[in-house]
């Protein structure tokens, strides 16, 4: 049946009795593609019937459907002309896992972060009304996203100024981790109170059957319904904010959804339609474990087994270190913004329930709350992905850095992030953090390095500190990664340390060929690669290839972005013929561009350019940005070829490759 659906108009022509079969086909298509490519599974399986009903009642793209976060828009994509390309989901050059305005006229916003849909929808609707358009705008927001403060700011505004806004509240008691807090409890109470809606619909059907209803009877019916609402559904936040409230509805009953949406479409008032769905609907592994199948890598479809690796990830290393530190330090607390599993804090939450806080999708509150905990004598660790911590920069500055509170920020997913595209890259945190006074910024290269730095941040340092690490498995350990932290100083890895056999052979060859028996041969080039911790693996690969080419290469891992011991670094650099900076952040505002003019030898900078990064694997993203091992090695050879005549500290930036257009989302 799916092969005949090329637009919402095709969907509208289907008989209602065929819709359950269509929903089943959509689910199977989503499971098949996500099983191969990875993606957001549980959330998409939960909104299939809701998506069908929305597109049958509303006239997209004349009417706008705005998806909050938009990670649940797979069925929307399939029904709006992208079914034949759906197999390319989350791959380079394929369709995005989120809505993208350059992908389809049915996608109105480049979404990816939570709690923004109502604000975007209200702005779009207001502009349309100003221009004389009377089309509808529908914002679909989950109960998890509703925990974000921005959603309530928009609700407060919309209830005052909007007449045609429709908000569909998709209530599945989940965000990424299971919802907690008062809002979740409040929505559960609304879900329990469905008596009003049942009576209301019976009254509506009765009145609809009266052929010539007069104005006075209409007023009487309206008053009766309002009275029933006051009796059976008291304390409704949405009504108090100026909305008509409808629900809760069965989010998997297409007939019921269509009936309500057709009535709501005629109302001249802002409306909240409360829909209850089941995350993972139709696929038992996802229904039973929606957290795991929220954002998942490739998995075995027959049994739902997700591929796992024996090598621990940085997230797992952080999880282990937090539990270990908490056993020794009773003041240590952990905070997450609805991502206890994604950040690795689920283990902490099981062992130390009284010191674990999930604040919902509310990064700003998480940071200021942490500042309050620190003021009271606790040592809070706030674990948030790099792409999401951007939302809390004001709070980091005003509520943590300004009073110099002892708060630790565990910044997961730093640098290049595979598959999720422009909205989920961790390339801006270095530039944002470096400008904040009092805030120390560390970048780690291995699991042992992470444990040492986290211990320093919790038990030694007394001010705010951010510790950044990538979405990767940890590399092989070297003894230097366990060295104690020395403020402002990084880790120097000699070639003899990371590749002893190759380095020793190279040195022996040159020593044997020297006329005076020394190693100071004119042809021997010595290079230093300076990298952020998240780029250590790529830098190591480049260093090994350069060694095989006859270049002696050492690696300096920037354990500290800030504060930075410039005098020590200058002494280290002096012994080399050239230097290449490798930074997994944007060039503008990065540490490399600041340090490069101070380097007394020819140097180059490899960093992310001034443009957004489109979907791809980590390797593809780094290659397009000029940050692959081959690019690093090429930059090194260019620096060595330039020699001293090129000028000290030239700070060359090697141009990125690929199709990411400056200032845009690139090609999806």
C-alpha positions as CSV (number, residue, x, y, z in Angstrom):
1,X,0.0,0.0,0.0
2,X,2.9,2.4,0.8
3,X,4.0,2.3,-2.8
4,X,0.8,4.2,-3.8
5,X,1.3,7.0,-1.2
6,X,3.3,9.9,-2.7
7,X,1.6,12.8,-0.9
8,X,-1.0,13.5,1.8
9,X,-3.6,13.8,-1.0
10,X,-3.1,10.1,-1.8
11,X,-3.6,9.3,1.9
12,X,-6.9,11.3,2.0
13,X,-8.3,9.1,-0.8
14,X,-7.8,5.9,1.1
15,X,-10.9,4.3,2.7
16,X,-10.8,4.4,6.5
17,X,-10.9,0.6,6.7
18,X,-7.5,0.4,5.0
19,X,-5.8,2.7,7.4
20,X,-4.8,0.0,10.0
21,X,-3.0,-1.9,7.2
22,X,-1.2,1.3,6.2
23,X,-0.1,1.9,9.7
24,X,1.3,-1.6,9.9
25,X,3.2,-1.1,6.7
26,X,4.7,2.2,7.9
27,X,5.8,0.5,11.2
28,X,7.5,-2.3,9.3
29,X,9.2,0.1,7.0
30,X,10.5,2.2,10.0
31,X,11.7,-0.9,11.9
32,X,13.5,-2.3,8.8
33,X,15.3,0.9,8.0
34,X,16.2,1.8,11.6
35,X,17.4,-1.7,12.2
36,X,19.9,-1.2,9.4
37,X,20.8,2.5,9.8
38,X,20.1,3.2,13.4
39,X,17.9,6.1,14.5
40,X,15.0,7.0,16.7
41,X,12.7,4.0,16.8
42,X,10.4,4.0,19.8
43,X,9.2,7.5,19.4
44,X,8.4,7.1,15.7
45,X,6.5,3.8,16.2
46,X,4.3,5.6,18.8
47,X,3.0,8.3,16.5
48,X,2.1,6.4,13.3
49,X,-1.7,6.6,13.7
50,X,-1.4,10.2,15.0
51,X,0.6,11.2,11.9
52,X,-1.9,9.5,9.5
53,X,-4.8,11.3,11.2
54,X,-3.0,14.7,11.0
55,X,-2.3,14.4,7.3
56,X,-5.8,13.2,6.5
57,X,-7.5,16.1,8.3
58,X,-5.1,19.0,7.7
59,X,-3.8,20.1,4.3
60,X,0.0,20.1,4.5
61,X,1.9,22.1,3.4
62,X,-0.9,24.7,3.1
63,X,-1.5,23.9,6.8
64,X,1.7,23.6,8.7
65,X,2.6,20.7,11.0
66,X,5.5,21.6,13.3
67,X,7.2,18.7,15.0
68,X,8.9,19.4,18.3
69,X,12.5,18.0,18.2
70,X,11.2,16.2,15.0
71,X,13.0,13.0,15.9
72,X,9.5,11.4,15.6
73,X,8.9,12.6,12.0
74,X,9.7,9.4,10.2
75,X,6.0,8.5,9.3
76,X,5.6,12.2,8.3
77,X,8.5,11.8,5.9
78,X,7.1,8.6,4.5
79,X,3.7,10.2,3.9
80,X,5.0,13.4,2.3
81,X,6.8,12.0,-0.7
82,X,9.9,10.6,0.7
83,X,9.0,6.9,1.0
84,X,11.2,6.0,-1.9
85,X,14.2,7.6,-0.3
86,X,13.5,6.5,3.3
87,X,16.2,3.7,3.1
88,X,18.8,6.5,3.0
89,X,17.7,7.8,6.4
90,X,20.6,9.2,8.4
91,X,23.2,8.5,5.8
92,X,25.5,10.9,3.9
93,X,23.5,12.4,1.1
94,X,20.3,10.8,2.3
95,X,17.3,12.1,4.2
96,X,17.8,13.5,7.7
97,X,16.5,11.9,10.9
98,X,14.9,15.3,11.7
99,X,12.8,17.8,9.7
100,X,14.8,19.9,7.2
101,X,13.4,22.8,5.3
102,X,15.7,22.0,2.3
103,X,14.3,18.5,2.1
104,X,10.6,19.0,1.7
105,X,8.0,21.9,1.6
106,X,6.2,19.8,4.3
107,X,9.1,20.5,6.7
108,X,8.8,24.1,8.0
109,X,11.7,24.2,10.4
110,X,15.2,22.7,10.9
111,X,14.4,21.1,14.2
112,X,16.5,18.9,16.5
113,X,16.3,20.4,20.0
114,X,13.3,20.1,22.4
115,X,10.6,22.5,23.5
116,X,10.8,24.9,20.5
117,X,7.7,23.9,18.5
118,X,5.1,26.1,20.1
119,X,7.3,29.2,19.8
120,X,8.0,28.4,16.1
121,X,4.4,27.6,15.3
122,X,3.1,30.7,17.0
123,X,5.5,32.9,15.1
124,X,4.6,31.3,11.8
125,X,0.9,31.5,12.5
126,X,1.1,35.2,13.5
127,X,3.0,36.1,10.3
128,X,0.4,34.2,8.3
129,X,-2.5,36.0,10.0
130,X,-0.7,39.4,9.5
131,X,-0.6,38.6,5.8
132,X,-4.2,37.6,5.6
133,X,-3.8,33.8,5.6
134,X,-6.3,31.7,7.6
135,X,-4.6,28.3,7.3
136,X,-4.0,26.3,10.4
137,X,-0.7,25.6,12.2
138,X,-0.3,22.5,14.3
139,X,2.5,22.0,16.9
140,X,3.1,18.4,17.9
141,X,5.0,18.3,21.2
142,X,5.7,15.4,23.5
143,X,5.2,15.4,27.3
144,X,8.9,15.2,27.7
145,X,9.5,18.4,25.7
146,X,6.8,20.1,27.7
147,X,9.1,19.9,30.7
148,X,11.3,22.6,29.0
149,X,10.7,26.1,30.1
150,X,10.6,27.5,26.6
151,X,7.4,25.5,26.0
152,X,5.7,27.2,28.9
153,X,6.9,30.6,27.8
154,X,5.3,30.0,24.4
155,X,2.1,28.6,26.0
156,X,1.7,31.7,28.1
157,X,2.1,33.9,25.0
158,X,-0.1,31.8,22.7
159,X,-3.0,31.7,25.0
160,X,-3.2,35.5,24.9
161,X,-2.6,36.2,21.2
162,X,-3.4,33.2,19.1
163,X,-6.8,32.2,17.7
164,X,-6.0,29.4,15.3
165,X,-3.1,27.6,17.0
166,X,-3.6,23.9,17.6
167,X,-1.2,22.1,20.0
168,X,-1.1,18.3,19.9
169,X,0.3,17.1,23.2
170,X,1.7,13.6,22.6
171,X,1.7,12.0,26.0
172,X,3.6,8.8,26.3
173,X,5.1,9.3,29.8
174,X,8.6,9.3,28.2
175,X,11.1,11.8,26.9
176,X,14.4,9.9,26.4
177,X,14.5,8.5,29.9
178,X,11.3,8.0,31.8
179,X,9.7,11.3,32.7
180,X,9.9,12.6,36.2
181,X,8.6,15.6,38.1
182,X,5.4,17.5,38.6
183,X,4.5,18.0,34.9
184,X,4.5,14.3,34.3
185,X,2.3,13.7,37.3
186,X,0.0,16.4,36.2
187,X,-0.5,15.0,32.8
188,X,-1.1,11.6,34.3
189,X,-3.9,13.1,36.4
190,X,-5.4,14.6,33.2
191,X,-5.1,11.2,31.6
192,X,-7.1,9.7,34.4
193,X,-9.9,12.2,34.1
194,X,-11.4,11.2,30.8
195,X,-15.0,11.3,32.0
196,X,-15.6,14.9,30.8
197,X,-14.6,14.1,27.2
198,X,-16.8,11.0,27.0
199,X,-19.8,13.0,28.2
200,X,-18.9,15.9,26.0
201,X,-18.7,13.8,22.8
202,X,-22.1,12.2,23.6
203,X,-23.6,15.7,24.0
204,X,-22.0,16.8,20.7
205,X,-23.4,13.8,18.8
206,X,-26.8,14.5,20.3
207,X,-26.7,18.1,19.3
208,X,-25.4,17.3,15.8
209,X,-28.5,15.2,15.3
210,X,-30.8,18.1,15.8
211,X,-31.6,19.5,12.3
212,X,-32.4,23.1,13.2
213,X,-30.5,24.0,16.4
214,X,-31.2,27.6,17.4
215,X,-28.9,30.2,18.9
216,X,-30.3,29.9,22.4
217,X,-29.9,26.1,22.5
218,X,-26.4,26.5,21.2
219,X,-25.5,28.8,24.1
220,X,-27.2,26.3,26.5
221,X,-25.1,23.4,25.2
222,X,-21.9,25.5,25.5
223,X,-22.7,26.4,29.1
224,X,-23.5,22.8,29.9
225,X,-20.1,21.7,28.6
226,X,-18.3,24.4,30.5
227,X,-20.1,23.3,33.6
228,X,-19.2,19.7,33.1
229,X,-15.6,20.8,32.6
230,X,-15.6,22.6,35.9
231,X,-17.1,19.6,37.6
232,X,-15.1,16.8,36.1
233,X,-11.8,18.4,35.0
234,X,-10.8,21.0,37.6
235,X,-7.3,22.6,37.8
236,X,-6.5,22.4,34.1
237,X,-3.4,24.4,33.4
238,X,-4.2,24.7,29.6
239,X,-7.6,26.1,30.2
240,X,-6.2,28.6,32.7
241,X,-3.7,29.8,30.1
242,X,-6.5,30.5,27.6
243,X,-6.7,27.2,25.6
244,X,-9.6,25.0,24.8
245,X,-8.6,21.6,26.1
246,X,-9.6,18.3,24.4
247,X,-8.6,14.9,25.6
248,X,-7.2,12.7,26.6
249,X,-7.6,10.7,23.4
250,X,-6.5,7.3,22.3
251,X,-3.5,8.1,20.1
252,X,-3.8,4.8,18.2
253,X,-7.4,5.2,17.3
254,X,-7.4,6.9,13.9
255,X,-11.2,7.3,13.7
256,X,-11.3,9.0,17.1
257,X,-8.4,11.3,16.2
258,X,-9.8,12.3,12.9
259,X,-13.2,13.1,14.4
260,X,-11.6,15.4,17.0
261,X,-9.2,17.0,14.6
262,X,-12.0,17.9,12.2
263,X,-14.0,19.6,15.0
264,X,-10.9,21.3,16.4
265,X,-10.0,22.6,12.9
266,X,-13.2,24.6,12.9
267,X,-12.6,26.3,16.3
268,X,-11.5,29.9,16.3
269,X,-9.7,29.5,19.6
270,X,-6.3,28.1,20.6
271,X,-6.7,24.4,21.4
272,X,-4.6,21.7,23.2
273,X,-5.5,18.2,22.0
274,X,-4.1,15.7,24.5
275,X,-3.2,12.4,22.9
276,X,-2.0,9.3,24.8
277,X,0.3,7.0,22.8
278,X,2.6,4.1,23.6
279,X,6.2,4.5,22.7
280,X,7.5,1.6,20.6
281,X,4.0,0.6,19.6
282,X,3.9,-2.5,17.5
283,X,7.4,-3.8,18.2
284,X,7.7,-5.6,21.5
285,X,11.4,-5.0,22.2
286,X,10.8,-1.2,21.8
287,X,7.6,-1.3,23.8
288,X,9.3,-3.1,26.7
289,X,12.5,-1.0,26.6
290,X,11.6,2.4,25.1
291,X,14.7,4.1,26.6
292,X,17.1,1.8,24.7
293,X,15.1,2.1,21.5
294,X,14.8,5.9,21.7
295,X,18.0,6.5,19.8
296,X,19.5,3.2,18.8
297,X,22.3,1.9,16.5
298,X,21.8,-0.9,14.1
299,X,20.1,-3.9,15.7
300,X,18.8,-7.4,15.0
301,X,15.2,-6.9,14.0
302,X,14.1,-10.5,14.8
303,X,15.0,-10.2,18.5
304,X,15.8,-6.6,19.0
305,X,19.4,-7.3,20.2
306,X,21.5,-4.1,19.8
307,X,25.1,-4.5,18.7
308,X,27.5,-4.0,21.6
309,X,31.2,-3.6,21.8
310,X,33.6,-5.1,24.3
311,X,35.6,-1.8,24.4
312,X,34.1,0.7,26.8
313,X,32.9,4.1,25.5
314,X,33.8,7.4,27.0
315,X,30.3,7.6,28.4
316,X,30.7,4.2,30.1
317,X,34.1,5.4,31.5
318,X,32.4,8.5,32.9
319,X,29.7,6.3,34.4
320,X,32.2,4.1,36.1
321,X,34.2,7.0,37.4
322,X,31.2,8.8,38.8
323,X,30.1,5.7,40.9
324,X,33.6,5.3,42.2
325,X,34.0,9.0,43.2
326,X,30.5,9.0,44.8
327,X,31.5,6.1,47.1
328,X,34.4,8.2,48.4
329,X,32.8,11.6,48.4
330,X,29.4,12.0,50.1
331,X,28.9,15.5,48.8
332,X,29.0,14.5,45.1
333,X,25.7,14.8,43.3
334,X,24.7,14.1,39.7
335,X,22.2,16.0,37.5
336,X,20.8,15.1,34.1
337,X,18.3,16.7,31.8
338,X,16.1,13.7,30.9
339,X,19.0,11.6,29.7
340,X,20.1,9.4,32.6
341,X,20.9,6.5,30.3
342,X,22.4,8.5,27.4
343,X,24.8,10.3,29.8
344,X,25.7,7.1,31.7
345,X,24.2,8.4,35.0
346,X,21.7,5.5,35.2
347,X,24.2,3.5,37.2
348,X,24.7,6.5,39.6
349,X,21.0,6.8,40.0
350,X,20.6,3.2,41.1
351,X,23.4,3.5,43.7
352,X,22.8,7.0,45.0
353,X,19.2,7.9,44.6
354,X,19.2,10.7,47.1
355,X,22.0,12.4,45.2
356,X,20.7,12.0,41.7
357,X,18.4,14.6,40.0
358,X,16.7,14.3,36.7
359,X,15.2,17.7,36.0
360,X,13.5,16.9,32.7
361,X,14.4,18.6,29.4
362,X,15.4,21.8,31.2
363,X,19.1,22.4,30.7
364,X,18.9,26.0,32.0
365,X,17.3,24.9,35.2
366,X,19.8,22.1,35.6
367,X,22.7,24.5,35.6
368,X,21.2,27.1,38.0
369,X,20.0,24.3,40.2
370,X,23.6,23.0,40.3
371,X,24.8,26.4,41.3
372,X,22.4,26.3,44.2
373,X,23.6,22.8,45.2
374,X,27.2,24.1,45.1
375,X,26.2,27.1,47.2
376,X,24.9,24.7,49.8
377,X,28.1,22.7,50.0
378,X,27.5,19.9,47.5
379,X,29.7,19.1,44.5
380,X,27.3,18.8,41.5
381,X,28.2,17.1,38.2
382,X,25.9,18.2,35.4
383,X,26.0,15.7,32.5
384,X,24.7,17.2,29.3
385,X,25.5,16.6,25.6
386,X,27.6,19.4,24.0
387,X,24.9,20.3,21.5
388,X,22.3,20.8,24.4
389,X,24.6,22.6,26.8
390,X,24.6,25.5,24.4
391,X,21.1,26.3,25.7
392,X,22.5,27.1,29.2
393,X,25.4,29.4,28.5
394,X,23.7,32.4,30.2
395,X,23.1,30.3,33.3
396,X,26.7,29.0,33.2
397,X,27.9,32.6,33.1
398,X,25.6,34.2,35.6
399,X,24.8,31.5,38.1
400,X,28.0,29.4,38.2
401,X,31.0,31.2,36.8
402,X,30.3,34.7,38.1
403,X,30.0,33.5,41.8
404,X,32.7,31.0,41.0
405,X,30.7,28.0,42.2
406,X,32.2,24.5,42.3
407,X,30.1,22.9,39.5
408,X,31.5,20.2,37.1
409,X,30.1,20.0,33.6
410,X,30.5,16.6,32.0
411,X,30.1,17.5,28.3
412,X,29.4,14.3,26.4
413,X,29.2,14.0,22.5
414,X,31.9,16.7,22.0
415,X,33.2,17.2,18.5
416,X,31.9,15.3,15.5
417,X,28.7,13.3,16.1
418,X,27.7,10.7,13.6
419,X,24.3,10.4,11.8
420,X,22.2,13.1,13.5
421,X,23.3,16.0,11.3
422,X,23.5,19.7,11.9
423,X,21.6,20.0,15.1
424,X,23.6,17.5,17.1
425,X,27.2,18.4,16.5
426,X,29.5,19.2,19.5
427,X,31.7,21.7,17.7
428,X,30.8,25.0,19.4
429,X,31.4,24.3,23.1
430,X,35.1,25.2,23.1
431,X,34.5,28.7,21.6
432,X,31.6,29.3,23.9
433,X,33.4,28.1,27.1
434,X,36.7,29.8,26.5
435,X,35.1,33.3,26.7
436,X,33.7,32.6,30.2
437,X,35.8,33.9,33.1
438,X,36.6,31.4,36.0
439,X,35.5,28.4,33.9
440,X,38.3,25.8,33.4
441,X,37.9,23.6,30.3
442,X,39.5,20.2,29.9
443,X,39.5,17.7,27.0
444,X,40.3,14.1,27.6
445,X,41.9,11.4,25.3
446,X,41.1,8.1,27.0
447,X,39.1,6.4,29.7
448,X,42.0,6.6,32.2
449,X,42.5,10.3,31.3
450,X,38.8,10.9,31.9
451,X,38.9,9.3,35.3
452,X,42.0,11.3,36.4
453,X,40.6,14.6,35.1
454,X,37.2,14.0,36.7
455,X,38.8,13.2,40.0
456,X,40.7,16.5,39.8
457,X,37.6,18.4,38.8
458,X,35.6,17.0,41.8
459,X,38.2,16.7,44.5
460,X,41.0,19.2,43.8
461,X,39.6,22.1,41.7
462,X,37.4,24.5,43.6
463,X,35.7,26.5,40.8
464,X,33.6,25.7,37.7
465,X,35.1,23.2,35.2
466,X,33.9,21.7,32.0
467,X,35.2,18.3,31.0
468,X,34.5,17.4,27.3
469,X,34.7,14.0,25.6
470,X,33.4,12.4,22.4
471,X,30.8,9.8,21.4
472,X,33.4,7.1,20.8
473,X,34.9,3.9,22.3
474,X,38.0,4.6,24.3
475,X,41.3,4.1,22.6
476,X,44.1,1.9,23.9
477,X,45.7,3.3,27.1
478,X,49.2,4.7,27.5
479,X,50.9,5.2,30.8
480,X,50.9,9.0,30.3
481,X,47.1,9.2,30.3
482,X,47.2,8.3,34.0
483,X,49.6,11.0,34.9
484,X,48.3,13.4,37.6
485,X,46.7,16.6,36.4
486,X,49.0,19.6,36.3
487,X,46.9,22.8,35.8
488,X,47.4,24.3,32.3
489,X,49.6,21.4,31.1
490,X,48.8,18.7,28.5
491,X,50.2,15.3,27.8
492,X,53.3,14.9,25.7
493,X,53.5,11.5,23.9
494,X,56.8,10.8,22.2
495,X,56.9,8.6,19.1
496,X,58.9,6.2,21.3
497,X,55.8,5.9,23.5
498,X,52.9,5.3,21.1
499,X,55.0,3.5,18.4
500,X,58.2,2.3,20.0
501,X,59.3,-0.1,17.3
502,X,58.8,2.2,14.3
503,X,60.3,5.2,16.1
504,X,63.3,3.2,17.3
505,X,64.0,1.9,13.8
506,X,63.7,5.4,12.3
507,X,66.1,6.8,14.8
508,X,68.6,4.0,14.3
509,X,68.5,4.4,10.5
510,X,69.4,8.1,10.8
511,X,72.0,7.6,13.5
512,X,73.7,4.9,11.4
513,X,73.8,7.3,8.4
514,X,75.3,10.3,10.1
515,X,78.9,11.0,9.3
516,X,79.8,12.1,12.8
517,X,77.8,9.4,14.5
518,X,75.1,11.7,15.8
519,X,71.4,11.8,15.1
520,X,71.3,15.4,14.0
521,X,70.9,14.6,10.3
522,X,69.7,17.5,8.1
523,X,67.1,15.2,6.5
524,X,65.5,14.2,9.8
525,X,62.3,16.2,10.3
526,X,60.7,16.4,13.8
527,X,57.0,17.4,14.0
528,X,54.5,18.0,16.8
529,X,50.8,17.3,16.4
530,X,48.8,19.2,19.0
531,X,45.3,17.9,19.4
532,X,42.2,18.1,21.6
533,X,41.5,14.9,23.4
534,X,38.5,13.9,21.2
535,X,40.8,14.0,18.1
536,X,43.5,11.8,19.6
537,X,42.6,8.6,17.7
538,X,42.7,10.4,14.3
539,X,45.9,12.3,15.3
540,X,47.5,9.0,16.3
541,X,46.7,7.4,13.0
542,X,48.1,10.4,11.1
543,X,51.3,10.3,13.3
544,X,51.9,6.6,12.6
545,X,51.6,7.2,8.8
546,X,54.0,10.1,9.1
547,X,56.5,7.9,11.0
548,X,56.4,5.4,8.2
549,X,57.1,8.2,5.8
550,X,60.3,9.1,7.7
551,X,59.0,11.9,9.9
552,X,59.6,11.8,13.6
553,X,56.2,12.8,15.2
554,X,55.3,13.5,18.8
555,X,51.8,14.2,20.0
556,X,50.8,16.8,22.5
557,X,47.2,16.3,23.9
558,X,45.6,19.5,25.1
559,X,44.4,18.2,28.4
560,X,43.7,21.9,29.2
561,X,41.9,24.3,26.9
562,X,41.7,26.8,29.7
563,X,43.7,27.7,31.8
564,X,46.7,27.2,29.6
565,X,50.4,27.2,30.5
566,X,51.8,29.2,27.6
567,X,55.4,29.2,28.8
568,X,55.5,25.4,29.1
569,X,53.9,25.0,25.7
570,X,56.4,27.4,24.1
571,X,59.3,25.4,25.5
572,X,57.8,22.2,24.1
573,X,57.3,23.6,20.6
574,X,60.8,25.0,20.4
575,X,62.3,21.6,19.6
576,X,60.3,20.9,16.4
577,X,60.6,21.8,12.8
578,X,56.8,22.2,12.4
579,X,53.5,21.9,14.2
580,X,49.9,21.1,13.3
581,X,46.9,21.9,15.5
582,X,44.0,19.4,15.4
583,X,40.9,20.7,17.1
584,X,37.4,19.3,17.0
585,X,35.8,22.7,17.4
586,X,35.1,25.6,15.2
587,X,38.2,27.6,14.1
588,X,36.6,30.9,15.1
589,X,37.0,31.2,18.8
590,X,39.0,28.0,19.1
591,X,42.2,27.5,21.0
592,X,44.3,26.7,17.9
593,X,43.8,30.0,16.3
594,X,44.8,31.8,19.5
595,X,47.9,29.7,20.0
596,X,49.2,29.5,16.4
597,X,50.6,33.1,16.3
598,X,52.6,32.3,19.4
599,X,54.3,29.2,18.0
600,X,58.0,29.8,17.1
601,X,57.9,27.3,14.2
602,X,55.8,26.9,11.0
603,X,52.4,25.6,11.8
604,X,48.9,24.9,10.5
605,X,45.4,24.6,11.9
606,X,43.0,21.8,11.2
607,X,39.6,22.7,12.7
608,X,35.9,22.9,11.8
609,X,35.1,25.7,9.2
610,X,32.5,28.4,9.6
611,X,29.6,26.3,8.4
612,X,27.1,23.7,9.6
613,X,27.9,20.0,9.3
614,X,25.4,17.7,7.4
615,X,24.7,14.1,8.2
616,X,27.3,11.4,7.9
617,X,29.4,9.0,9.8
618,X,32.2,10.4,12.0
619,X,34.8,9.6,9.4
620,X,32.7,11.3,6.6
621,X,32.2,14.4,8.8
622,X,35.8,14.7,9.6
623,X,36.9,14.2,6.0
624,X,34.5,16.9,4.8
625,X,36.0,19.3,7.4
626,X,39.6,18.5,6.6
627,X,40.1,16.7,9.9
628,X,40.7,13.1,8.7
629,X,44.0,11.3,9.4
630,X,45.0,11.8,5.8
631,X,44.2,15.5,6.0
632,X,46.2,15.9,9.2
633,X,49.2,14.1,7.6
634,X,48.9,16.3,4.4
635,X,48.9,19.4,6.6
636,X,52.0,18.2,8.4
637,X,53.9,17.5,5.1
638,X,52.9,21.0,3.8
639,X,54.2,22.6,7.0
640,X,57.5,20.7,6.8
641,X,57.8,21.5,3.1
642,X,57.3,25.2,3.8
643,X,60.3,25.3,6.1
644,X,61.3,28.3,8.1
645,X,60.9,30.6,5.1
646,X,57.1,30.5,5.5
647,X,57.3,32.5,8.6
648,X,56.7,31.7,12.3
649,X,53.3,30.8,13.5
650,X,51.6,31.2,10.2
651,X,48.4,29.4,11.3
652,X,47.4,28.1,8.0
653,X,43.9,26.7,7.8
654,X,43.5,23.9,5.3
655,X,40.2,24.2,3.4
656,X,37.5,21.7,4.2
657,X,36.1,19.4,1.5
658,X,32.6,18.1,0.7
659,X,29.3,19.7,0.1
660,X,28.4,21.5,3.4
661,X,27.5,24.9,2.2
662,X,28.6,27.9,4.3
663,X,26.0,29.2,6.6
664,X,23.4,26.5,5.7
665,X,22.5,23.0,6.7
666,X,24.3,21.6,3.7
667,X,22.8,18.8,1.7
668,X,20.7,16.4,3.7
